[in-house]
Amino acid sequence: SDMWELPESVQPAGGLLRASAEEFFRPEGSDDLPAIIRRRIDAVRELFA
């Protein structure tokens, strides 16, 4: 879990990325993986827009 240790200043974003990663890797979502990836990319783009 060390890979999730982040500086205090980016903890909220880190939590969001962790939640996204957990959702991303859910087996039941694997049927529609390309769409999930696109949604993740769109979400990150909105985050930094």
C-alpha positions as CSV (number, residue, x, y, z in Angstrom):
1,S,0.0,0.0,0.0
2,D,3.1,2.3,0.0
3,M,2.3,3.3,-3.6
4,W,-0.8,5.2,-2.2
5,E,1.3,7.2,0.3
6,L,1.1,10.8,-1.0
7,P,2.0,14.3,0.3
8,E,-0.7,16.0,2.4
9,S,-1.3,18.6,-0.4
10,V,-2.5,15.9,-2.8
11,Q,-4.4,13.6,-0.4
12,P,-7.9,14.5,-1.8
13,A,-6.8,13.8,-5.4
14,G,-5.0,10.7,-4.2
15,G,-8.2,9.4,-2.5
16,L,-10.1,10.1,-5.8
17,L,-7.5,8.2,-7.8
18,R,-7.5,5.3,-5.3
19,A,-11.3,5.1,-5.6
20,S,-11.0,5.2,-9.4
21,A,-8.4,2.5,-9.4
22,E,-10.5,0.2,-7.2
23,E,-13.5,0.7,-9.4
24,F,-11.3,0.4,-12.5
25,F,-10.0,-3.0,-11.5
26,R,-13.3,-4.6,-10.5
27,P,-13.6,-7.8,-12.4
28,E,-17.3,-7.3,-13.2
29,G,-16.4,-4.1,-15.1
30,S,-13.9,-5.9,-17.4
31,D,-16.5,-6.5,-20.1
32,D,-16.6,-2.8,-20.9
33,L,-13.0,-2.0,-20.1
34,P,-12.4,0.5,-23.1
35,A,-15.5,2.5,-22.0
36,I,-14.3,2.5,-18.4
37,I,-10.9,3.7,-19.5
38,R,-12.4,6.5,-21.5
39,R,-14.5,7.6,-18.5
40,R,-11.4,7.6,-16.3
41,I,-9.5,9.7,-18.8
42,D,-12.5,12.1,-19.1
43,A,-12.7,12.4,-15.3
44,V,-9.0,13.2,-15.0
45,R,-9.3,15.8,-17.8
46,E,-12.2,17.5,-16.0
47,L,-10.3,17.4,-12.7
48,F,-7.4,19.4,-14.2
49,A,-9.4,21.5,-16.7
